[in-house]
Amino acid sequence: MQNFNLFQFVFQFVPGQLFHEENSDDPDSCYGFQAKTPEDCPQYPGPYIPTDDEPIPWPDTYDYSAKPFPDDFVWGLGTAAYQVEGAYNEDGRGATIWDTYTGANTRGMAGANATNCPEDESQPCLINNWMTNRQTWPPLDEPQPEIQGNTGNVAINQYNDLDNHIGLMAKMNLPTYRFSLAWSRICPTGDCNEGVNQAGIDHYNHEIDLLLANNINPIVTLYHWDLPQGLMNDGEMGWYAREEDNKTPAGVNAKTVQAYLDYAKIVFENFADRVTIFSTMNEPLTFCAYGNGQGSMAPGLPEMEGDENFTQSWKFTCGHNILIAHGLAVKYYRENYTNGQIGIVGNTGWVEPYSTSNADVAAAKRAMDSSIGWFAEPIYKGDYPISMRVMWGDVLPKFTDEELELVKGSNDYFGFNHYGTGFTMNDASEDGTAANKYTKGGTPDGVTSIIQSPGSFWLTSGAWGFRKLLNYIKNEYEPAGGIYLLENGWSMPLDGDSKNDEQRVMYYGNYTASMRLAIDEDDVDVRSYIGWSFSDNFEWLAGYGERFGVVFADYNFGKDENAPVDNEYQPRAPVKLTRKDSSCLLQAIWSGNVMVDPSGFTCEEDQYDEYDQVVEENGGDVVPDEDDQDENEDGEKDDDEKDEDEDQNQDQENDEDEENDEEEEKDDEIIPDENDENQDDEIIPDENQDDEVIPDENDEQNDEDQQQKGRDRRGRDGEGQKPDDCEGLKGCDGHGEKPHDDDDCQGQRGCDGHGQKPHDDEDDDDCEGLKGCDGHGQKPHDDDENDCQGQRGCDGHGEKPHDDDDDCEGLKGCDGHGQKPHDDEGQGRQGKGQGRGGQGQGQGGRGQGQGGQGQGRDHQGQGRDGQGQGGKGRDGQGQGQGGRGQGQGGQGQGRDGQGQGRGQGGQGRGQGGQGRGGQGQGQGRGQGGRGQGGRGGRGQ
């Protein structure tokens, strides 16, 4: 999230007396825009323009009537990896600049700054001065010792408690979850050429699969401020890298820029088959502007401190390098993937002119140019804003032709974060020659619509400003692909928030109402609203002193031996979650896709305890431990393991029967074999399931029970109606018709967009709208063509995936040397390797599926990544999450060869599961992945 407001930003952003424009103190002048006449100055932005008849047009109240939002509108909640994951030194994650900045104990971690932690291990690691002194800056009424020494070491422990968190999201009927990947979990030092951490890839694969299994669509951010520390060591400057002249941004020559591209390629390779919206960077304004010599964000390097021009020049170096890295990633994505969208995410508050004078209007426009325009104008117009050029001159970098080719046009959608609204006025210097500040005043007299957040000094709400900002983006940039709001939220102090968060309820009500006005009355193409955030979390410089979540986090404060301060205010696992009223308001809005009156809105009593229900459903483990050893400290097996041993003999007796049943099961496969030309569409996981937390796709009766349970829990329309009336339900066509109306499939996933059913027999040659369609309306397996363009698994040259030649280039499951997935001599991607528990076949194999008893996604392996044995774990050898069909891999050994899978865990939720123990054939990421088993769980 943006931890600093635009208004505080512009106070410090403005130049001293670099460039002057005559008459900058004249109310008819508009400094920064090279206007020859007053008519050439920026115009006062609408709506809500003051007039003599209505000098205060800004509303205090909003229309909450139940009008619908667009049918395909995207609702959701967001988080960021460093703020929620915790597990900072687990499973191969490398050190980040925020670990260093907060003083976390990074001894022994990949990429760690060796000088930040004393050799004497009894001494704490060093905290950046800004973190140390934060009790007095930003200006607070009194010190806050309870936030001293806060780190992201534990946060809300989402890495280890992921299943329960997503289970709670499912109970909230959450449509979309926006989260970021921790770069250092995937490439621990930041440089992927120095090593890729399979455990990190496995974790995010599991997260994406589990979200989709619960009908929650992922939006994935590649970078949310947590740069791997390894890219700042040995003289490297990370995003601040310059050429030898120490002035020109290094751009494509920067190590971090190239490392980011390598990291992005790995992300796309592993996740782009299921993720359709990517964000390259989150809020570069914030981390570039405050990570330099100003110091209030990581890395906060003292060598960037100096006079104003020197300090600000580092900010522009960072921003320029960010745009180049973004452009490179987008170019690669567009060249290799066609099923999704990608863009950068900017941020800004709305800045309203203090008066209608040209000078004040221009001051507000300069503020907007210097925030949202800094990164948007190069992408949409081909250069930095003219007002920034006027103010900064040569301090602002210039684009080369090659750089502009990368940057201009590099957004598929306009993504931005927004929190608050404020006023600004022109403030000329004393000699009247330079507008050296953007503001010197506060809110005009008589305005009552601006409310100060009690949690964040920088946050003031005014929902009317959100409507104005949406109009501004539409008029200024005319973005194709729509406008995506990706963060919006309200903070309360650590001890001033509870489940009854009335202020936050009203904030969300007002902001969604204002957004609807922009959509309905101003014809703004807004396509998403993502609230910030899912849960309270680590709020950067403010530590745990501010709460933004719609879910309350009981941090279980106590001592953390890896924190730099020895006090009782460090989060510890388990971190319990409790829903707040704001989460129930948002659930009501997105479940019906209509506006809901926030006045007096509260949760139903049983909704507050839904996290406890999820934990109970998942077996009672508040914090599942994926790395449990087979035996406890006394050398004796745990009770669960004893149960597993007792069940193994029976499981083994069933193996032969299961193998005999495999041929019959193929007829019922939910995950089609891509080798079968009669299969039109691969579905992983089963997208026809409405509500399973972890679907059981093997047992028809169990499947029916699960679906009925889902309908009972989430399939109501908000008025208690059952599925016969689907108005307001996900998948409803918008007219109250049931999703499976025989004549009309409008609103269904896989519908062709014209209301036709995906397998309409009346037009056999037309597959428009289907996954796997070639983009020209041809069916993927058209016998008349040797062309597979547009199919998953196509080699990129139009050749069919199972071309008899020895070349499989471009196929998923290819070994990287052009060998076919079913090459008997191949060992899969990496041959024999150490995974996380168990011995299995990995992503190749003919396994028992991404759950269930079937053949799995990878043909002849156990589970999605293989047939591993594995030690005790969450996934284990159980009947897991997936389907029954033959999968797409081969007989190779999968990603990590015959390595140790992640667990001997349980039968999962699949048929015949044995809880978290058991020994079946589930989702395991064996061969270096999660072993044979499925998700663990309660099983049968």
RAZI-V322079 format. One record per backbone hydrogen bond with DSSP energy under -1.0 kcal/mol. NH is the residue of the N-H (numbers start at 1). CO is the residue of the C=O. E is the energy in kcal/mol with one decimal. If there is no record, write none. Layout:
# RAZI-V322079
NH & CO & E
NH & CO & E
This chain:
# RAZI-V322079
9 & 5 & -2.1
10 & 6 & -2.8
11 & 7 & -1.2
13 & 9 & -1.1
14 & 10 & -1.1
21 & 433 & -1.2
24 & 21 & -1.0
26 & 23 & -1.8
29 & 26 & -2.1
33 & 30 & -1.4
40 & 37 & -1.8
41 & 38 & -1.6
51 & 54 & -1.7
67 & 65 & -2.7
69 & 593 & -2.7
73 & 70 & -1.9
74 & 527 & -2.6
76 & 529 & -1.6
77 & 176 & -1.7
78 & 531 & -1.8
79 & 178 & -2.0
84 & 80 & -1.3
85 & 81 & -2.8
88 & 153 & -1.4
90 & 87 & -1.6
93 & 90 & -1.6
94 & 184 & -2.2
95 & 110 & -2.7
97 & 227 & -2.6
100 & 96 & -1.9
101 & 97 & -2.5
102 & 98 & -2.0
104 & 99 & -2.3
105 & 562 & -2.0
106 & 104 & -1.0
109 & 106 & -2.2
112 & 109 & -1.8
116 & 113 & -1.6
123 & 120 & -2.3
126 & 116 & -2.6
128 & 101 & -2.4
132 & 128 & -2.2
133 & 129 & -2.4
136 & 133 & -2.1
147 & 144 & -2.0
148 & 145 & -1.4
150 & 147 & -1.4
157 & 154 & -2.6
158 & 84 & -2.4
159 & 85 & -1.9
161 & 157 & -1.7
165 & 161 & -2.1
166 & 162 & -2.8
167 & 163 & -2.1
168 & 164 & -2.1
169 & 165 & -2.3
170 & 166 & -2.4
171 & 167 & -1.8
172 & 168 & -1.6
173 & 170 & -1.6
174 & 169 & -2.3
177 & 217 & -2.4
178 & 77 & -2.8
179 & 219 & -2.2
181 & 221 & -2.3
185 & 182 & -2.2
186 & 183 & -1.0
187 & 183 & -3.0
190 & 187 & -1.9
194 & 191 & -2.0
195 & 192 & -1.2
197 & 186 & -3.0
201 & 197 & -1.4
202 & 198 & -3.0
203 & 199 & -2.2
204 & 200 & -2.1
205 & 201 & -2.5
206 & 202 & -2.6
207 & 203 & -2.3
208 & 204 & -2.6
209 & 205 & -2.7
210 & 206 & -2.7
211 & 207 & -2.3
212 & 208 & -2.5
213 & 209 & -2.4
215 & 212 & -1.9
216 & 211 & -2.7
217 & 175 & -2.9
219 & 177 & -2.1
220 & 277 & -2.0
221 & 179 & -2.4
222 & 279 & -2.9
227 & 225 & -1.3
229 & 95 & -2.2
231 & 228 & -1.8
232 & 229 & -2.6
236 & 233 & -2.0
238 & 231 & -1.3
240 & 237 & -2.5
241 & 238 & -1.2
243 & 248 & -3.0
246 & 243 & -2.3
250 & 241 & -2.2
253 & 250 & -2.3
254 & 251 & -2.0
258 & 254 & -2.0
259 & 255 & -2.6
260 & 256 & -2.5
261 & 257 & -1.8
262 & 258 & -2.2
263 & 259 & -2.4
264 & 260 & -2.9
265 & 261 & -2.2
266 & 262 & -1.6
267 & 263 & -2.2
268 & 264 & -2.8
269 & 265 & -2.6
270 & 266 & -1.9
271 & 267 & -2.3
272 & 268 & -2.0
274 & 271 & -1.9
275 & 271 & -2.1
278 & 341 & -2.5
279 & 220 & -2.5
280 & 343 & -2.2
282 & 223 & -1.5
283 & 345 & -2.5
287 & 283 & -1.6
288 & 284 & -2.5
289 & 285 & -2.2
290 & 286 & -2.1
295 & 292 & -1.8
297 & 290 & -2.2
300 & 291 & -1.4
304 & 301 & -1.5
305 & 302 & -2.0
311 & 307 & -2.8
312 & 308 & -2.8
313 & 309 & -1.8
314 & 310 & -1.0
316 & 312 & -1.7
317 & 313 & -1.9
318 & 314 & -2.4
319 & 315 & -2.4
320 & 316 & -2.3
321 & 317 & -2.3
322 & 318 & -2.4
323 & 319 & -2.1
324 & 320 & -1.8
325 & 321 & -2.5
326 & 322 & -2.9
327 & 323 & -2.4
328 & 324 & -2.4
329 & 325 & -2.3
330 & 326 & -2.5
331 & 327 & -2.3
332 & 328 & -2.2
333 & 329 & -2.5
334 & 330 & -2.8
335 & 331 & -1.8
336 & 332 & -1.2
337 & 333 & -2.6
341 & 276 & -2.9
343 & 278 & -1.2
345 & 281 & -2.0
346 & 415 & -2.1
348 & 417 & -1.9
350 & 420 & -2.4
352 & 422 & -3.1
354 & 424 & -2.4
359 & 27 & -1.7
361 & 357 & -2.5
362 & 358 & -2.6
363 & 359 & -1.9
364 & 360 & -2.2
365 & 361 & -2.1
366 & 362 & -2.6
367 & 363 & -1.8
368 & 364 & -2.1
369 & 365 & -2.7
370 & 366 & -2.1
373 & 368 & -2.2
376 & 372 & -1.8
377 & 373 & -1.9
380 & 376 & -2.8
381 & 377 & -3.2
382 & 377 & -1.4
389 & 385 & -1.8
390 & 386 & -2.5
391 & 387 & -2.3
392 & 388 & -2.6
393 & 389 & -2.2
395 & 392 & -2.3
396 & 393 & -1.3
404 & 400 & -2.5
405 & 401 & -1.8
406 & 402 & -1.2
407 & 403 & -2.2
408 & 404 & -2.5
409 & 379 & -3.3
410 & 407 & -1.8
412 & 342 & -2.5
414 & 482 & -2.7
416 & 484 & -2.0
417 & 346 & -1.8
418 & 487 & -2.3
421 & 460 & -2.4
422 & 350 & -2.1
424 & 352 & -2.1
427 & 437 & -1.1
429 & 434 & -2.9
432 & 429 & -2.3
436 & 434 & -1.7
447 & 444 & -1.7
451 & 461 & -1.9
453 & 459 & -2.9
459 & 456 & -1.4
461 & 451 & -2.7
465 & 462 & -2.2
467 & 463 & -1.3
468 & 464 & -1.9
469 & 465 & -2.4
470 & 466 & -2.3
471 & 467 & -1.9
472 & 468 & -2.4
473 & 469 & -2.6
474 & 470 & -2.1
475 & 471 & -2.7
476 & 472 & -2.9
477 & 473 & -2.2
478 & 474 & -1.3
483 & 525 & -2.6
484 & 414 & -3.2
485 & 528 & -1.4
486 & 416 & -2.7
492 & 547 & -2.0
494 & 545 & -1.8
496 & 493 & -1.5
501 & 499 & -1.2
502 & 500 & -1.1
505 & 501 & -2.2
506 & 502 & -2.4
507 & 503 & -2.3
508 & 504 & -2.6
509 & 505 & -2.3
510 & 506 & -2.9
511 & 507 & -2.6
512 & 508 & -2.3
513 & 509 & -1.8
514 & 510 & -2.3
515 & 511 & -2.1
516 & 512 & -2.0
517 & 513 & -1.6
518 & 514 & -1.7
519 & 515 & -2.0
520 & 516 & -3.3
521 & 517 & -2.6
522 & 517 & -1.0
524 & 518 & -2.2
526 & 524 & -2.0
527 & 483 & -3.2
529 & 74 & -2.5
530 & 485 & -1.0
531 & 76 & -2.7
532 & 488 & -2.6
534 & 78 & -1.8
536 & 551 & -1.9
538 & 83 & -1.9
539 & 543 & -3.7
542 & 539 & -2.2
543 & 540 & -2.3
545 & 542 & -2.7
547 & 492 & -3.1
550 & 533 & -2.1
552 & 578 & -3.9
554 & 576 & -3.1
555 & 553 & -1.0
558 & 570 & -2.1
563 & 560 & -2.1
567 & 565 & -1.5
570 & 558 & -2.3
572 & 555 & -2.2
576 & 554 & -1.2
578 & 552 & -2.1
580 & 550 & -2.2
581 & 499 & -3.1
584 & 580 & -1.1
585 & 581 & -2.1
586 & 582 & -2.3
587 & 583 & -2.0
588 & 584 & -2.2
589 & 585 & -2.1
590 & 586 & -2.9
591 & 587 & -2.3
592 & 588 & -1.4
593 & 589 & -1.6
594 & 589 & -1.2
595 & 67 & -1.8
601 & 598 & -2.3
607 & 604 & -1.5
610 & 607 & -1.4
613 & 609 & -1.6
614 & 610 & -2.1
615 & 611 & -2.5
616 & 612 & -2.3
617 & 613 & -2.5
618 & 614 & -2.3
619 & 616 & -1.4
620 & 615 & -3.0
632 & 636 & -2.7
635 & 632 & -2.4
642 & 638 & -2.2
643 & 639 & -2.4
644 & 640 & -2.1
645 & 641 & -2.7
646 & 642 & -2.3
647 & 643 & -1.9
648 & 644 & -1.5
651 & 647 & -2.6
652 & 648 & -3.1
653 & 649 & -2.2
654 & 650 & -1.6
658 & 654 & -2.6
659 & 655 & -2.5
660 & 656 & -2.1
661 & 657 & -1.5
665 & 661 & -2.2
666 & 662 & -1.4
667 & 664 & -1.0
668 & 665 & -1.6
669 & 666 & -1.5
676 & 673 & -1.7
679 & 676 & -1.9
689 & 686 & -1.1
703 & 699 & -3.2
704 & 700 & -2.4
705 & 701 & -2.6
706 & 702 & -2.7
707 & 703 & -2.4
708 & 704 & -2.5
709 & 705 & -2.6
710 & 706 & -2.5
711 & 707 & -2.6
712 & 708 & -2.7
713 & 709 & -2.1
714 & 710 & -3.3
715 & 710 & -1.0
725 & 722 & -2.3
729 & 726 & -2.9
732 & 729 & -2.0
741 & 738 & -1.8
744 & 741 & -1.0
745 & 755 & -2.0
748 & 745 & -2.7
751 & 748 & -1.8
752 & 756 & -1.3
760 & 757 & -1.5
763 & 760 & -1.2
766 & 763 & -1.9
767 & 777 & -1.7
770 & 767 & -2.6
773 & 770 & -1.9
774 & 778 & -1.4
782 & 779 & -1.5
785 & 782 & -1.4
788 & 798 & -1.2
791 & 788 & -2.7
794 & 791 & -1.8
795 & 799 & -1.1
803 & 800 & -1.6
808 & 818 & -1.5
811 & 808 & -2.6
814 & 811 & -1.9
823 & 820 & -2.0
826 & 823 & -1.3
830 & 894 & -1.3
833 & 896 & -1.3
837 & 900 & -2.4
840 & 899 & -1.1
845 & 892 & -1.1
851 & 849 & -1.2
852 & 880 & -2.5
855 & 884 & -2.3
861 & 845 & -2.0
865 & 924 & -2.7
877 & 905 & -1.3
878 & 875 & -1.2
878 & 906 & -1.1
888 & 857 & -4.5
897 & 894 & -1.2
899 & 897 & -1.3
904 & 871 & -6.4
908 & 915 & -1.3
910 & 879 & -2.1
913 & 910 & -1.7
917 & 914 & -1.2
922 & 932 & -1.0
924 & 932 & -1.1
926 & 931 & -1.3
932 & 868 & -1.2
933 & 876 & -9.9
940 & 913 & -2.4
